[in-house]
């Protein structure tokens, strides 16, 4: 029997260089991937949009009739009333003229004998301001009389409040029992005088007409609780002035009788029509309303008294601007775009007056594709 010994040898181990190569390669790949991640996550875009406000005017013609049928009509009632009015006005240009102040004084006589006071009798205030009687008077015994007086000197010093007076021409003993007082201020020491011009009269007539229109609805109660608003216009009027153009006056008065048309209408129906008209003017995809006049301006454009209808001219001003939350400003609209492309896109939007684009890091040439890395700021300039 032959015995053989089998000799086994261990497998050779990989050289250290092999492992080093694998480790270095893995590290390099890791660094590259990390760099790519850092590169893409560090890319940022800051877009600042400068916007301006734009005025949008809403003008509508609205028909008013008792039973409305058309799309542009609302319910209402058309009626008329007569208004009588008087108003005081003043010239636009004037000069100051000094003259004696005037007023009334009550003269008391506490004696048992009537007291005669001649014209120009002096009445003196505690402050030494002198007035005189305009006419001769007789003050009854144990009685009183009201007399007209005027200041001895011209000017505003005579414009005094209610006051007490002594009568220096009487003896000191009589002055204790015969004296005077005024219950109202003395006025007229300084007056403003002007020349009534055609422009003064024209402006006064325009204001007079507005006061007539404002007063008319007070005389005509709404025919129904549904008619919450009204518009007025003057159908016929007769106005007179107590002075003529070219005359020197301190003031002038207009008097007149006017026939006023009053249109009562439903405000809620008008508001619904206005909302629909505003929707046509505003682009909801890009615009928002900054403000609007609180109430629309409503005036009577035409009327038909026989049919009981009227046409209203309705106007409202709206201020609109760019909506910072509009879909067209969401970050995805800027993914991958360069600076010039972003600027062209933004400037093409309504209400934009300028745009500033900044990329970081400084070598970046395109906006990132990550929404969180795009910052959009909207600044409004009045």
C-alpha positions in Angstrom: 0.0 0.0 0.0 1.3 3.3 -1.1 0.5 6.3 1.0 0.6 9.7 -0.8 0.5 13.0 0.9 -1.6 15.7 -0.8 -0.1 19.1 -0.4 -2.6 22.1 -0.4 -1.5 25.7 -0.9 -3.5 28.8 0.3 -5.0 31.1 -2.5 -3.0 34.2 -3.0 -4.4 37.4 -1.3 -5.3 40.4 -3.5 -2.6 43.0 -3.4 -3.1 46.1 -1.2 -3.0 48.3 -4.3 -6.3 46.8 -5.5 -8.1 47.8 -2.4 -6.6 51.3 -2.5 -7.8 51.8 -6.0 -11.4 50.8 -5.1 -11.4 53.1 -2.1 -10.0 56.0 -4.0 -12.5 55.5 -6.8 -15.4 55.3 -4.4 -14.3 58.4 -2.6 -13.9 60.3 -5.9 -17.4 59.2 -7.0 -18.8 60.3 -3.6 -17.1 63.7 -3.8 -18.3 64.2 -7.4 -21.9 63.3 -6.4 -21.7 65.5 -3.3 -20.4 68.4 -5.5 -23.3 67.9 -8.0 -25.8 67.9 -5.1 -24.2 71.0 -3.6 -24.1 72.7 -7.0 -27.8 72.1 -7.7 -29.0 72.8 -4.2 -26.9 76.0 -3.8 -28.3 77.6 -7.0 -30.7 80.4 -6.1 -32.6 83.1 -7.9 -33.8 86.4 -6.4 -36.4 88.1 -8.6 -37.6 91.5 -7.6 -40.6 92.9 -9.5 -41.4 96.6 -9.4 -45.1 97.2 -10.1 -47.3 100.3 -10.6 -50.9 101.0 -9.9 -53.3 101.6 -12.8 -56.6 103.3 -12.8 -59.5 101.6 -14.4 -62.7 103.6 -15.0 -66.1 101.9 -15.0 -68.8 103.7 -17.0 -72.2 102.2 -17.4 -75.6 103.3 -18.7 -78.3 101.9 -16.5 -82.0 102.1 -17.2 -84.5 102.6 -14.3 -88.1 101.4 -14.6 -90.7 100.2 -12.2 -90.7 96.6 -13.6 -87.3 96.0 -15.2 -86.8 93.4 -17.9 -83.5 94.1 -19.6 -80.0 93.0 -18.5 -79.0 96.7 -18.1 -82.0 97.8 -16.1 -82.9 98.0 -12.4 -86.1 98.6 -10.6 -87.0 102.2 -9.5 -89.5 105.0 -9.5 -89.2 108.4 -11.3 -91.0 111.4 -9.8 -90.8 115.2 -9.5 -91.1 117.7 -6.8 -91.0 121.6 -6.4 -88.3 123.1 -4.3 -88.1 126.7 -3.2 -84.6 127.8 -2.0 -82.6 130.9 -0.9 -78.9 131.0 -0.4 -76.4 133.7 0.5 -73.0 134.1 -1.4 -70.0 136.3 -1.4 -67.8 137.8 -4.2 -64.5 136.0 -4.8 -62.5 139.2 -4.6 -63.1 141.9 -2.1 -61.5 144.7 -0.1 -61.8 145.6 3.6 -63.7 148.8 4.4 -63.8 150.4 7.8 -67.1 151.9 9.1 -68.9 152.5 12.4 -70.0 149.3 14.1 -73.8 149.2 14.7 -76.2 147.5 17.0 -78.9 148.0 19.6 -78.8 148.9 23.2 -81.5 148.7 25.9 -81.6 151.9 28.0 -83.0 151.6 31.5 -84.6 154.4 33.5 -85.0 153.5 37.2 -86.3 157.0 38.2 -89.8 158.3 38.5 -89.2 160.9 35.7 -89.0 160.2 31.9 -85.5 160.9 30.5 -85.0 162.5 27.1 -81.7 161.6 25.3 -80.9 163.5 22.2 -79.4 162.1 19.0 -75.6 161.4 19.3 -75.9 160.9 23.1 -72.8 159.1 24.3 -72.8 155.5 25.6 -69.5 154.3 27.1 -68.3 150.7 27.8 -66.1 149.8 30.8 -63.2 149.4 28.3 -63.7 153.0 27.1 -65.3 152.2 23.7 -67.7 155.0 22.8 -71.0 154.6 21.1 -73.7 157.2 20.2 -77.5 157.1 19.8 -78.7 157.1 16.2 -81.9 159.0 17.1 -83.4 161.0 19.9 -85.3 158.8 22.4 -87.4 159.2 25.5 -86.9 156.6 28.2 -90.1 156.2 30.2 -90.0 156.5 34.0 -89.3 153.1 35.6 -89.1 151.7 32.2 -86.8 150.8 29.3 -86.4 151.4 25.6 -84.4 149.7 22.8 -82.4 152.2 20.7 -80.1 151.9 17.7 -76.5 152.9 18.4 -73.2 153.2 16.4 -69.5 153.4 17.4 -67.9 156.8 17.6 -64.9 155.5 15.6 -64.7 153.4 12.5 -63.0 150.1 12.5 -63.0 146.7 14.1 -62.6 148.1 17.6 -66.3 148.8 17.6 -67.1 145.1 17.0 -67.7 144.3 20.7 -69.6 141.5 22.4 -72.6 142.2 24.6 -71.7 144.9 27.1 -72.7 147.4 29.8 -72.8 151.2 29.1 -72.8 154.3 31.2 -74.2 157.6 29.9 -71.4 160.2 30.5 -73.6 163.1 29.7 -75.7 162.5 32.8 -74.7 163.5 36.3 -72.8 160.9 38.3 -75.9 160.4 40.5 -78.2 159.9 37.5 -75.7 157.4 36.0 -76.5 155.0 38.8 -80.2 154.9 37.8 -80.1 155.5 34.0 -77.8 153.2 32.1 -77.7 150.8 29.1 -76.7 147.4 28.0 -76.5 145.4 24.8 -77.7 141.8 24.5 -76.1 141.1 21.1 -72.6 141.9 19.6 -72.0 145.2 17.8 -71.0 144.5 14.2 -70.0 146.2 11.0 -66.9 148.0 12.1 -64.9 146.2 9.4 -66.8 145.0 6.3 -65.6 143.2 3.2 -66.8 144.7 0.0 -66.4 143.3 -3.5 -67.7 143.7 -7.0 -70.2 141.1 -8.2 -68.7 139.5 -11.3 -70.2 137.2 -13.9 -67.9 134.4 -12.6 -69.2 134.9 -9.1 -72.8 134.6 -10.3 -72.1 131.6 -12.5 -70.3 129.7 -9.6 -73.1 130.7 -7.2 -75.8 129.4 -9.6 -73.9 126.0 -10.0 -73.7 125.7 -6.2 -77.3 126.7 -5.9 -78.4 124.0 -8.3 -76.5 121.3 -6.2 -78.2 122.5 -3.0 -81.6 122.3 -4.7 -80.9 118.7 -5.9 -79.7 117.7 -2.4 -82.8 119.2 -0.8 -85.3 117.7 -3.2 -85.3 114.1 -1.9 -86.1 115.4 1.6 -89.5 116.5 0.3 -90.2 113.2 -1.4 -90.1 110.1 0.8 -89.1 106.8 -1.0 -92.2 105.1 -2.4 -90.9 101.7 -1.2 -88.3 100.3 1.2 -86.6 98.6 -1.7 -85.6 101.9 -3.2 -82.6 102.7 -1.0 -80.8 105.3 -3.2 -81.7 108.2 -5.3 -80.4 110.5 -8.1 -81.7 114.0 -8.9 -81.6 116.5 -11.7 -83.3 119.9 -12.2 -86.0 119.8 -14.9 -87.0 123.5 -14.7 -85.8 126.4 -12.6 -86.3 130.1 -12.0 -83.5 131.8 -10.2 -83.1 135.5 -9.4 -80.3 137.5 -7.7 -80.8 140.5 -5.5 -77.9 142.3 -7.1 -76.6 142.9 -10.6 -73.2 142.1 -12.1 -70.8 145.0 -11.6 -72.4 146.2 -8.4 -70.3 146.7 -5.2 -71.7 144.3 -2.6 -70.6 142.6 0.6 -72.8 139.7 -0.2 -75.6 138.6 -2.6 -78.5 136.3 -2.4 -80.0 133.8 -4.9 -83.7 132.9 -4.7 -85.4 130.4 -6.8 -88.1 127.8 -7.5 -87.1 124.6 -9.2 -88.8 121.5 -10.5 -86.6 118.6 -9.6 -86.7 115.1 -11.0 -86.0 112.4 -8.4 -85.0 108.8 -9.4 -85.3 106.3 -6.6 -83.6 102.9 -7.4 -82.5 99.7 -5.8 -78.8 99.9 -4.7 -78.3 96.2 -4.4 -79.3 95.6 -8.1 -77.0 98.4 -9.2 -74.1 96.9 -7.1 -74.6 93.5 -8.8 -74.3 95.2 -12.2 -71.2 97.0 -11.1 -69.6 93.8 -9.9 -70.2 92.1 -13.2 -68.7 95.1 -15.0 -65.6 95.1 -12.8 -65.1 91.4 -13.5 -64.8 92.3 -17.2 -62.1 94.9 -16.4 -60.0 92.8 -14.1 -57.9 89.9 -15.3 -58.1 87.4 -12.3 -55.0 85.5 -13.6 -52.7 88.5 -13.0 -54.5 91.4 -11.4 -56.0 92.4 -8.1 -57.9 95.4 -6.9 -56.0 97.8 -4.7 -58.9 100.1 -4.0 -62.0 101.6 -5.4 -64.2 104.6 -4.7 -66.5 103.7 -1.8 -69.7 104.6 -3.7 -70.2 104.9 -7.5 -71.1 108.4 -8.9 -74.6 108.3 -10.2 -76.2 111.0 -12.3 -79.4 111.3 -14.4 -78.5 111.1 -18.1 -82.0 111.2 -19.5 -85.6 110.6 -18.5 -89.2 110.1 -19.8 -91.7 111.4 -17.3 -94.6 110.1 -19.4 -93.3 106.5 -19.2 -91.8 106.9 -15.7 -88.3 105.8 -16.8 -84.9 107.2 -16.6 -81.3 106.4 -17.7 -78.5 106.7 -15.1 -74.9 107.4 -15.9 -72.8 105.4 -13.4 -69.1 105.9 -12.9 -66.6 104.3 -10.5 -62.8 104.4 -10.3 -60.8 101.3 -9.5 -57.1 101.1 -8.8 -55.6 97.7 -9.9 -52.1 96.3 -9.6 -50.1 93.1 -10.1 -51.3 90.2 -7.9 -48.2 88.9 -6.1 -49.9 85.5 -5.7 -50.9 85.2 -9.4 -50.2 81.8 -11.1 -48.0 83.5 -13.6 -45.6 84.4 -10.8 -45.2 80.9 -9.4 -41.7 79.6 -9.3 -42.1 77.0 -12.0 -42.6 79.7 -14.6 -38.9 80.6 -14.1 -37.3 77.1 -14.0 -34.2 76.9 -16.2 -34.6 80.4 -17.6 -31.6 82.7 -17.9 -31.6 86.3 -16.8 -32.7 87.8 -20.2 -35.6 85.3 -20.5 -36.9 86.1 -17.0 -36.7 89.8 -17.7 -38.6 89.5 -21.0 -41.2 87.3 -19.4 -41.8 89.6 -16.4 -41.8 92.9 -18.2 -44.4 91.5 -20.5 -46.9 91.2 -17.6 -49.4 94.0 -16.8 -48.5 96.7 -14.2 -44.8 95.8 -14.3 -42.5 98.8 -14.5 -39.2 97.1 -13.8 -37.5 93.8 -12.7 -34.2 92.8 -11.1 -32.8 89.3 -11.3 -29.9 88.0 -9.2 -28.4 84.5 -9.4 -26.1 82.8 -6.8 -23.5 81.5 -6.8 -22.1 84.2 -9.1 -21.2 81.7 -11.8 -24.8 80.5 -12.1 -26.4 81.4 -15.5 -29.9 79.8 -15.1 -32.6 79.7 -12.5 -32.8 76.5 -10.5 -35.6 74.0 -10.9 -36.3 73.8 -7.2 -39.3 76.0 -6.1 -37.8 76.7 -2.7 -34.7 78.2 -4.3 -36.5 80.8 -6.2 -37.5 83.9 -4.2 -40.0 86.3 -5.9 -40.5 89.8 -4.3 -43.2 92.2 -5.6 -42.7 95.9 -4.7 -45.4 98.4 -5.5 -44.4 102.0 -6.5 -47.1 104.6 -6.3 
